[in-house]
Amino acid sequence: MVTRAMNGWDAELELTFANRNGRTVLAHERHHGPLLIQKTLYPEGPSPAHAIVLHPPAGIVGGDRLSLLTRCEPGAHALLTTPGATKWYRSTVPAVSETRLILAEDATLEFLPRESIVFDGARPRAAIVMEVAASARLLGWDLWCLGRTASGERFSSGVLELQTELRVAGELQWLERGRFPGGSPTLTATGRSRTSSSPRE
């Protein structure tokens, strides 16, 4: 029986997908703590292999540390998703999520998790690193909802920190970092430019 540590969950999940005679199989799975997958499904035929990543506690709180490592071997085709939105709850200390996606030659990965909802007062730190071979294909998204606007809640406190890194054939192609404090004017900016009636100098 897994119990939650006083300072948060430590959860790790490692997956390796491989091509076996034209069919993608889950060749390796290792998990520690409350992060795992359901049975691999094949609604589209031999490939892709569909896998649903589960986090049984349902929400992420301060002190939690989640790590997902997914490898796709040559010719493998996998699709990863989640059963519902990931909820990041209010806390006084950060919670951390690290995702690493490694694709070999001619591999394909569809990384399509449901959205992440950041509650007011939450402090998520999330990083995603993608290492893609030159002939591999990666389709993915990373969706974040700040506050629960349908319930009238705004993201007025806390802070969201994000990092995205993409390497193709070992070369860095994209590195992006963002820090979004709750209540920041940036979160409500419309993007409209101001016009001034002052004469030009």
C-alpha positions in Angstrom: 0.0 0.0 0.0 1.4 3.4 -1.0 1.0 6.2 1.5 1.5 9.9 1.0 4.7 11.3 2.5 4.3 14.2 4.9 6.2 16.4 2.4 4.2 15.3 -0.7 4.0 12.4 -3.2 7.1 11.2 -5.1 5.7 9.6 -8.2 7.7 8.3 -11.3 6.5 6.5 -14.4 8.8 5.2 -17.2 7.4 3.8 -20.4 9.1 2.3 -23.5 7.2 1.6 -26.7 8.6 -0.7 -29.4 7.7 -1.9 -32.8 7.2 -5.6 -32.9 6.5 -6.8 -36.5 4.4 -3.7 -37.3 2.6 -3.6 -34.0 3.5 -1.1 -31.2 3.8 -2.7 -27.8 4.6 -1.5 -24.4 8.0 -3.1 -24.0 8.9 -1.7 -20.6 7.0 -0.1 -17.8 8.2 0.9 -14.3 6.4 3.0 -11.8 6.9 4.3 -8.3 4.2 5.9 -6.3 0.8 7.0 -7.7 1.6 7.4 -11.4 0.7 4.6 -13.7 -1.1 3.6 -16.9 -4.2 1.6 -17.7 -4.0 -1.4 -20.1 -2.6 -0.5 -23.5 -5.5 -0.1 -26.0 -5.6 -0.4 -29.8 -8.8 1.4 -31.1 -7.1 2.2 -34.4 -5.4 -1.1 -35.2 -1.9 -2.4 -34.5 -0.6 1.2 -34.1 -0.7 3.5 -32.4 -0.8 2.0 -29.0 -3.0 4.2 -26.8 -2.0 4.6 -23.1 -3.9 6.6 -20.5 -1.6 8.0 -17.7 -3.3 7.9 -14.3 -2.6 9.9 -11.2 -5.0 8.3 -8.6 -4.8 11.2 -6.1 -6.6 13.3 -8.8 -4.9 16.5 -7.7 -1.4 17.9 -7.2 -0.6 19.8 -4.1 2.5 21.5 -2.6 5.5 19.2 -2.2 4.3 16.7 -4.8 6.9 15.6 -7.4 5.8 13.8 -10.6 8.1 12.5 -13.2 7.1 10.9 -16.6 9.7 9.5 -19.0 8.5 8.1 -22.3 10.7 6.5 -24.9 9.6 5.4 -28.4 12.0 3.0 -30.1 12.5 3.0 -33.9 9.3 2.6 -35.8 7.0 2.7 -32.7 3.9 4.8 -32.7 2.2 5.6 -29.4 -0.5 8.0 -28.1 -0.4 9.3 -24.5 -3.3 11.0 -22.8 -5.0 11.5 -19.5 -8.6 10.6 -18.4 -9.3 14.2 -17.2 -7.9 17.6 -16.4 -4.9 17.8 -14.0 -5.8 19.9 -11.0 -3.1 21.9 -9.2 -4.4 22.9 -5.8 -3.6 25.9 -3.6 -0.4 25.5 -1.5 2.3 27.4 0.2 5.2 25.5 -1.4 5.7 24.5 -5.1 4.6 21.2 -6.7 6.8 19.9 -9.5 6.1 18.0 -12.7 8.8 16.8 -15.1 8.0 15.2 -18.5 10.7 13.8 -20.8 9.8 12.5 -24.3 12.5 10.6 -26.3 11.8 9.5 -29.8 14.2 7.4 -31.9 14.4 7.3 -35.7 11.0 6.9 -37.5 9.2 6.8 -34.2 5.9 8.7 -33.7 4.4 10.0 -30.5 1.1 11.8 -30.0 1.3 13.5 -26.6 -2.2 14.7 -25.9 -2.9 15.1 -22.2 -6.0 16.9 -21.0 -5.6 20.5 -19.7 -4.0 21.5 -16.4 -6.2 23.7 -14.2 -4.3 26.0 -11.8 -6.4 26.8 -8.7 -5.9 30.2 -7.1 -3.0 30.1 -4.8 -1.3 27.1 -6.5 2.4 27.1 -7.2 3.1 24.7 -10.1 6.6 24.2 -11.6 6.3 22.2 -14.8 9.0 21.3 -17.3 8.7 19.3 -20.6 11.8 18.1 -22.5 11.5 16.6 -26.0 14.4 14.8 -27.6 13.5 13.9 -31.2 15.5 12.1 -33.8 15.6 13.7 -37.3 13.1 11.3 -38.8 10.8 11.0 -35.8 7.4 12.7 -35.5 6.0 14.3 -32.4 2.5 15.8 -32.1 1.7 17.4 -28.8 0.2 20.1 -26.7 0.5 21.6 -23.3 -2.7 23.4 -22.1 -3.0 25.5 -19.0 -6.1 27.2 -17.5 -5.3 29.8 -14.9 -8.1 29.9 -12.3 -11.6 28.5 -12.6 -13.4 31.2 -14.4 -16.6 29.3 -14.8 -16.8 29.3 -11.0 -15.9 32.9 -10.7 -12.4 32.2 -9.5 -9.4 34.1 -10.8 -5.7 33.2 -10.5 -5.0 36.1 -8.2 -2.3 34.6 -6.1 0.4 31.9 -6.4 2.7 31.5 -9.3 3.0 29.3 -12.4 6.5 28.4 -13.8 6.9 26.6 -17.1 9.8 25.4 -19.1 9.7 23.8 -22.6 12.8 22.4 -24.3 13.0 20.8 -27.8 16.0 19.1 -29.2 16.1 17.6 -32.7 18.9 15.3 -33.7 20.7 16.4 -30.5 20.6 20.1 -31.3 18.6 22.6 -29.3 15.8 24.1 -31.4 13.5 25.7 -28.8 13.9 26.7 -25.2 11.2 28.7 -23.5 10.7 29.7 -19.9 7.7 31.5 -18.4 6.8 32.8 -15.0 3.2 33.9 -14.3 2.5 35.4 -10.9 -1.1 35.3 -9.8 -2.8 38.7 -10.2 -0.2 39.9 -12.7 -1.4 42.5 -15.2 0.1 40.3 -17.9 -2.7 37.8 -17.3 -5.4 40.3 -18.2 -3.6 42.2 -20.9 -5.5 42.5 -24.2 -2.6 43.1 -26.4 -4.0 46.4 -27.7 -1.4 49.1 -28.3 -2.0 52.5 -26.8 -2.1 55.6 -28.9 -0.9 58.9 -27.6 -2.2 62.3 -28.4 1.1 63.9 -27.5 3.0 65.6 -30.3 6.0 63.9 -31.6 9.4 65.2 -30.4 
